[in-house]
């Protein structure tokens, strides 16, 4: 929907923002500690299943980063910062890896850590109690079970500030003060159990989110977290060209793990210009092709041909709470095919999409990531290259904009990547080349000129 919106489809943007805003306002969003619970059990996003999963929050971080790039809506930036704060405070191992999940229960009761009684809320809210109670829908009776309140917003911050006849900046200050007190009070409670496993695939999903969030905001704290996590994956979870599934366990990665880490490393290269990670993405892709690919059906198995033999080797095709590992691999192969000018990768990606083409039409809600990748292949993909001394800074500025179908490549010196051949700064200035299928438009120097050329094509 965001891709369609970026091409000028206002209806797609309205639908996407209705869901994005609904999730933020609802109790599925942790208004105190940041991040999102696993899913909602009602139609208004009020009552969540209180478990918090790394893979959900990694994907939501990516999503809100894209939405912020497209709309510049401050609320989306706040939500990204909230997810990152939660990640730092509750989910990061000292090694740089991220834990898997937080339980829904504490003291044998679901949501006990997160909900508030009227009196508890009143004590924390202090002099601003009546305003905050209305803002977060807190009642004496409770907005969920008897006496229990799940914090939520019934209207946007801007609309509420207008109703209360106060500036948004003053409301922000009141809410921030409340959150600081509320998190301090909540931390005195018995905490939900932590699943401290560190899974490569789920770390890959969060690393992708951090890369996109950095692109959208330029936040150095997010940058450091991404750098730390990428180094962790490389050091602790990759041995040669083999990916492990779990830290400190000799379990070979499944296709999901490879697909998510490859995707993250491609994004990491695009965001931080470190070709070592793009090279690792290619190496892992070649490993997957050698051990997981089914030549006959043109799709990948979930397990390696070197793994323990199962009764049946399955293929993951349907997009679920995490997109199908095959659909992520199709996207990886397509992007790497462009970046390395590798026709085998591009052909394999196209064959994969063609294998599920009928299913995409029949069951689009279960193949949404496949549909998104199909659209990328059908429409022109911009290869945006930036060369010169200030390439990193210029690319950083460009990536703050939401462009639905591009690969980003930059170099401040020499690069062995084939697309950089014959690409040199023009007039000693940092230069952009916008190319489609290796055919490049006239070189330009300004981000505004790049945006013009890309929008012409989409």
N, C-alpha and C positions, 0 to 999 in steps of 0.2 A: 504493500500500500504506500509506503514512503517513497519507494522508487517511482511509482506512478505519480505520486504527488509532486515529486521533483520535476516531472515532465509536464507539470501544469494541470494535473487532474485534481481539482479542488474537492470533489466528492470523496476521493480516496483519502485526502488529508483529513477531512472532517471525520470519517469513520475511524481512522487511525488515532486521531487525537481524542475522540470520545472514549476509546479503550484505554489509552495512555493516561488520560486525566482521571478516569474512573478508578483505575488501579491505585493511583497516587492518593486520591481522596479516601479510599476505603480502608478498612481495618487490615486488609491483606498487606498493606504498607506499614511498617513499624515506624510510627511518627516520632518516637522517642530515640531509638537506637539506630535507625537507618536500616535499609535493606527490606526485602520482601519475604513473607511467609510463602508456603508451598502452593496453596491454591485456596480459593474461596468456596464456601459451602452454600452461598446464596447468590441471588442475581444482582445484588447491589455492592458486591465486594466487601461487605461488612465483616463477616465472621470467617476467619481463615482456619485452615488446618495449620497449627502454629509452628510446624517444623520449618526450619530455614535451610535451604539447600544451596551449596556452592554453585551448582550448574544453573539453577534458576537465576541467581543474582548476577552471574557472569554474563548470561545472555541478555538480561534486562539492562545491565550496564551498557552493553553494545547498542541495544535498542534505543535507550534514552539518549545516548550520545548521538546517534544518527538523527533522532527527532530534534535534539537541540541544534545540531548543525543546520537542519532544514528550517526551523521555526525561530531559533534564538529565544525561546520561551524560558525565562529565568527559573521557573518551577522545575524544569527538566534538569537544569544544572544543579539545583539543590538536591534533587533525588540522586543524581550521580555521586555527589559529594557524600550523601548519606550512606550509599552502598559502600563506598571506599572507606568511610569511617568505621562502619560495621566490620568490614574485612580486616582492617588494621587492628581494631580493638579485640575482636573475638575469633578470628579465623586464620591468623597468620602464625606459622611456625617460625621459630628463630632461624631456621635454615633457609627461609624464603619461600617455602611451600605453603599451600593453603589447605586447611582441613576440609572435610567433606560436608558436614551437616551439624545442625543443632536440633535436639529433640523437641517435640511439641510439649512434652509433659515436664513438670517439676513437682516434687512432693506428691506424685501419683495423680496429678490433676492437669488436664490439658489447658494450656494457656495461662496458668497461674502466674508465671513470671511476667506476663505482658499486660494483663488486664488490671483495671483500677476500680476500687469501690468509690462511692461518692465522697466519703470522708477522707480517704487516702489522697484523692485528687485535690480536694479542697485544701488540705494541709500543704501540699506542694505548690499549688497555684497561688496561695497567699492573697494579697490585695487584688490581684487581677482575676480572682476565681470566677466571677460571674461571666466576664468576657470570654475567658478560656473554656469554661464549661459549655458555653454556647458554640464556640468555634469547634471544639472537639466532640460535640454531641454527648456530653456526660450528664446523666440524670440520676436522681436519687434512687429510682427503681432499677436503673441499669438498662443499657440499650441492647444487651445480649441476654444472658441468663439473669435470674434474680440477683440484683445488687452488683452485677458485673458490667463494666463498661469497656468496650473495645474502642480506642481512640480512632476517630475518623473526622473528615471534613465534609460538611454538607454542601458547601459552596466554595468557590475559589477564594483565595486570600484577598484578591482585589475587590471582589463583590462584597465580602464580609467587611472589609475596611470601609467601604462606601456605606454599607448599612449602619456601621457603628460611628460613622462620621469622624474617622481618624485616618491619618496618612498611613499608607502601606508600610513605610519605614518604621513608624511607631509600633505597628502590629508585629512586624518582624522582630523588633527588639524584645517585646513582651514574650513572643513565642520562644525565641532563643534563650531567654532567661529561664523560662519554664522548663525547656528541654534539658538544660544543664542541671537543674535541680532534680528533675524527674529521673534522669539517667543515674544520678548519684544515689537517689533513694531506691531505685529499682535494683541497683547493684548490691544492695544489702540483702536481697531476697536469695533464696536457694535457686541456683542457676539450672537451666535445662542441661541434660547430658550432651556431651560433645562427641561426635564421631571423628576421631583424630586421624583416620586414614588419609593419606595424601595420594590421590589418584591422578595419573598423568592427564587423562582426557579432560577431567573436570578442571584441573589447573589450566589446561589449554583454553577452555571456554572462558575462564576468568581473565587469563592473559589477553585474549582477544578483546574482552570488554575494557580492560585497562588501556590497551593501545588506542581503541576508538575514543575512550574518554579523554585521553591525552590529546589526541588530534582535535577534539571538539573544544577543549578548554585551555590547553597549554599549561596545565597545572603541574608544577615540578614535583610535588609530592606523589602524584599519580605516576609520573615518569619514573621516579626512583623505585616505586613498588613494582612497576612492570619490568624494569631492568633487573631487579633483585630476583623476581620470579622466573624470568627467562633464563638467567644464569643458573638458578636452582634446577630447572627442568633439564638443562643441558648437562649439568654436573651430576645430579643424583638419579636421573631417570633415563638417561641415554648412555648406552654402552656400545661404542663403535657405531654401527648403523641400526642398532636394535633398541626399541623403546620398551621400558618396563611399565607395567600397569600401576604398581603400588610401590611407594618408597619403602626401602629395606626388605622387600620381598622379591624372590626370583620368579615372578609371574610375568610371562610375556604379554606385551600389550595386545589388546584386541583392536579391531579396525577402528572402533570409536576413538580409542586413545590416539592412534596414529593420525586419524583424520583431524581431530581437534587440535593436536599439537602442530601439525603441518600448517593448518589454517592460521594458528596463532603466530607461528614463526614468519609466515608471509606478511601478516599484518605488522609484526614487529619490525621487519625490514622496511616496510613502507613508512612506518612511523619514526624509526630511529636510525635508518640508513646504514645498518650494520649488515654487510653482505654475508657474514659468517652464518647468520641465522637463515638467510635465504638458501644458502648452500646446504645447511642442515635439513631444511624443508625438502630440498630436492633429493638428498640422500635417503631420507625416510620414505619419500614417495617411491623411489626406485626399489626399496626394500619391500614396500607394500605390493608393488606390481609383481615382484618376483615370488612372493609367498602367499598372497591373498587373492590374486586375480583368477577369475574363471574365463578362460579364452572363449569357451562356447557361449556362455550367456552374457559376456561382456560386462559383468559386474563383479564386485569383490565379495569374497566370503568374510564372515565376521571373525574367523579364527585363521591362524597361519597353517600352512601345510607342514610346518615343523612342530606344531603344538600336539598335545595328546590327541589321539584319534577319537572322534566322537561317533555316535551312531549315525548322525547326519550333520554335515556342515551347513550351517544356515547362512542366509544373506539377509541383511537388514535393509528393507526398502522403504517402509512407511516412516514419515516424519512424525515424531512423537514429542514428548516434553523436551527431548534433545532431537534435533534433526537426524534423519537416518544417516548412518556413517557413510553409506554409498553416496548420498546427495552431497555431503560435505566434501567427499573425495572428488566428485565430479567438478565441483567448484575449484578445489585445489588444483586439479589437473589443468583446468581451463586457464587459471591465472598463471600457473607456472609455465604452461605452454606458451603464453604470450611473453612472459618475462625472459624465458630462455630460448624463445623462437623454436620450440620443440613441437614438431608436427605430430609425433606419436602421442604426446600428452593431449594435445588438442583433439586429435581423432578419438582417443579413448574416452575423453569427456563427452564428446558428441554422441558416441555410440551408447554410452551409459544413459544419457537423457532419452535417446530414441528407444531404448529398451523399455522405458517406463512411460513413454509418451501417451499411450492410450489410458493408462491408469491416472495420469495427471488430469486428463479431461474428465474421467469418470468420478474420481475421488479427490478433488482439489484440496479439500480441507485436511486430508491426510498426506498430501504430497506438496505442501506449500513451499518448502525449500527447493524442491525439484522445479516447481513452477517459476520461482524467482531466478534460478540458474538458467532455465530455458529462455527466459526473457533476456538475460544477459547475453546469451549466445545468438539470439535472433537479432537484437539491436546492436548498433555500433559500439564497440568497446574502445575507449580512449586509452592509448598508452602515453602517459604524461611523463616526460623525462626532463630533469632539471640538472644542468651542469654549471659549475663555476664556484667561486669561493664562498658565496652566500647561499648555495643551493639548499642547505638544511633549513635556514631561516625562511627562505622564499617558499619552500615546500610546506613548512609548518603553517604559514599564512594561508596557503591554498587549501590545506586539508581542514581548515575550519569551516569550509563550505561543503554542503552535502551534494556530492556528485554520484549518481546512481550506478554508473557502469564504467569504472576506470581502474587502471593499475598505475601505481605511483613508483617512480624509480628516480633516484638522485645520486649524484656523484660530485665530490669536491676535488677529485683528482683523476686517477685513471681507474677504469673498471673493465673487467674481462667479460662482463655480460654483453651478449651479442648486439642488443639494441643500442648500446652506447657507441658502436662503431661509427666513425665519422661525425659524432656529435661533440662539438667543441663550443666554448663560449664565443659569442659573436661580439666583436668590438670590445673584447676584454670585460664584458659584462656577464653576470649570471644570466643564463638563457634557458627558456623553456622550449621544448619541442612537443607539440601535440600531434600524435600519429594515430592512424587507423589502419590496422593490418600492415604495419611497417611503412605506410605511405604518410609522410609528414607534411603538415601545413607549414607556412612560413614561420621561422623562429620568432619568438617574442620575448620580452623582458619583464612584463608586468603581470601580476596575478589576475588583474581585471581583464587583460587580453586573453589569458588562458581560459577564464570562465566564459568569455564571449565565444571562443572557438568551440568549447565543449557544448555549450547550450545550443549552438547552431546545429550540431549533429544529433542531439537527442530529441 
